[in-house]
Amino acid sequence: MRFNDEGLQVTAPREPGPISSDVSVLHLHRGGTSVVIDLASESVPAIVHWGEELRESTPDTLHGLAVAARPQRVSGGLDRTPRLSAVATEASGWLGTPAVAGHRRGAGFSIHPEVVGVAATDDRATISLFDAEAALALQWEVAVGESGLLHQRMTVRNAGEGTYSLDAVHLVFPTPWDATELLDTTGHHLRERAAQRHAFTLGTHVRESRRGRPGADATVLMAAGRPGFGFEQGRVHGIHVAWSGNHRVLAERVVTGEAFLAGGELFVPGEVELAAGETVRSPWVIGSWGDGLNELSHRFHTEWRGRAQHPTRPRPTTLNTWEAVYFDHSFERLAALAETAAEVGIERFVLDDGWFTGRRDDTRGLGDWEVDADVWPDGLHPLVDKVRSLGMEFGLWVEPEMVNPDSDLARAHPDWILRGRMSLPPSARQQQVLDLAHPAAYRHIADRLHALLDEYPIAYLKWDHNRDLVDAGSGPGGVPRVREHTLALYRLLDELKSTHPGLEIESCASGGARVDLGILDRTDRIWTSDSLDPLERLENQRYTGLVVPPEMMGMHLTSPVVHSSGRTVSLELSGAVALLGHFGVEWDLTAADAPTRARVAEWISLAQRLRPLIARGAVIHVDGVDAGLDVRGIVAADSASAVFTITQTATSAAYPAGRIRFPGLDAAQRYTLRAVSRPAHDAAQSELEWAASPITMTGRELGSIGIRPPVQFPQQATVVEIVAES
């Protein structure tokens, strides 16, 4: 990942040479995390600790730690019990999932490299390895980020003659033996990142994406922790693959006392064929840990916010036109929507699908990135001018990686469509995928996007990706293309950003089907899900936020009847659930009456007032609440303020409900607590005293003892603001 490259040696792996250090144990540490690497016990180094910082450790105690981690010989096993190393393979006796695998036309499968070079600082190391028999050179990079994240990647070079077929590269993250419970996520369109938990037993739990993107069913994190770990407590370690193509993550526990998480890019057969001297570099795989998932996610958020390219200006409140007008475009209708949007305080107006040639539905036109002259005879200039005259930025929806077979582009260049056979892959949303790794296809799409950005003052692209990459090859008889397509996508995003400074891009993929830190290192937010149902969004946003900071998660107000579920919801519920992210609106506000628009304006004003807190604060999910309640919030970095939402998802077991807590505050500080938004009508027969007028409590009292929540009907929510006394 670009922001991690500074200070790391990223030269190609080298042939044997003198080892630069006689140190037998490396201790990398930063941001409250220590990583201890044993260099001495075998030819391949092994991580023997990754987690809490070892502040009191000295070279002799670290040596003792490394020795204590080495396994003993046991009956019925090998004469030397194998251990989990950075390049664990069968040649070293390892019979679990190999870290690196490949061959030369069926031969040369045995890999057993030795360390030939070590370069290290306090928080990063580059370790070069070489296998003369396999003619492979490897470079293992390990870095501890400013917030304590552990980054790993591997570079492999074919140092021999002929072609080397690389089958797998897995970056290995050992976990404590007492981490016996796993957490990952799954889902589908409109229900991404639903959590699932199960025992971490002997064997292998594998999650793979072969969709050419992470997919709606992908796990954003694979985590292993002590039984019952929650958001507030319980030691837990988790990993994320920062890659936008096919990938694999796994959790494995073996009978020789090793447990680990591992991840990397998933290669399909023949995808990585290294000619003599050629090199391939894995994506970064990133690990985090903490006493509870809140701390684990804080590490991701803190480091991500420290990148040079992280968006720092206030996140513009956005209105997207999709659910307001769908394909029914006209200047009059959209101008009226823009006027209403400006009236309620919208700062960015995004024109969604339907603006380009022939695009009256989703069956045609995709790929023909010219403004439809029938609908827009003067181009988009009248609408853009209208939007900007109202004080709003203008944004535009595009789907540059896709094409309808019924399009001028597909008819002119059928060879630009990804396919593995003569026939096209199965269609999805009546579309296919362009091969961005094809130089002419890349240049055509890049030129069309540059032309749009040059002609119009477009501040924001909503970059969609509405289908999986199925049977994705370079053409009949060609080669697999997902990896090269993904790298071409990264180049295209980088090119657009470089050429058009200030341009912001949203990563949307059938909603939230491409959520990873590879794409988010080049874009400014994700569209978290096509589902705007607030109740469905609660879990989705909770687990997306394990990795993604809240200001990079699109969260919008929805219409009173949710388009994706048919559920009728209140504005207060919708606003509370959308508040703790990049706030926006997905609704035809011209159909709302004046009082409703006034309430929308109040929510927008609240979101704009709170967005500095949301963009820099720590996300808190509260454990131990009633099953019918959801309590979450964001606490400022200096603990001077916080905002929490109390959402009633179902009736509570107790009536009225028992106390809830607001953790994460300064225990000694005095705070004023007040409700800034409440349900339209109160289910209680009498007023709850603290909700009627502000009260003062200490951070310890709020975090340890708590308050009685309001009595609410299901599908109601209360927003509570907490401010330190000056």
Secondary structure, DSSP 8 states (H G I E B T S, - for coil): -GGG-TT--------S---S---SEEEEEETTEEEEEE-SSSSS-EEEEEEE--TT--HHHHHHHHHHTS----TTS-SS-----TT--GGGT--SS-SEEEEBTTB------EEEEEEE-SSEEEEEEEETTTTEEEEEEEEE-TTS-EEEEEEEEE-SSS-EEEEEE-EEEE--TT--EEEEEEEETTEEEEEEEEE--SEEEEEEE-SSS--TT--S-EEEESTT--SSSSEEEEEEE--SSSEEEEEEE-TTS-EEEEEEEB--TTS-EE-TT-EEE---EEEEEEESHHHHHHHHHHHHHTSTTS--S----EEE-HHHHTT---HHHHHHHHHHHHHHT--EEEE-S--BTT-SSTTS-TT--SB-TTT-TTTTHHHHHHHHHTT-EEEEEE-TTEE-SSSHHHHH-GGGB-BSSSS----BTTBEEB-TTSHHHHHHHHHHHHHHHHHS-EEEEEE---S---S-BBSTT--B-HHHHHHHHHHHHHHHHHHSTT-EEEE-BTTBS--STTGGGTSSEEE--S---HHHHHHHHHHHTTTS-GGGEEEEEE-SB-TTT--B--HHHHHHHHTTSEEEEES-GGGS-HHHHHHHHHHHHHHHHHHHHHHHSEEEE--S--TTEEEEEEE-TTSSEEEEEEEE-S--SSSS---B---SS-TT-EEEEEEEE--SS--SSS--HHHHS-EEEEHHHHHHT-B------TTEEEEEEEEE--
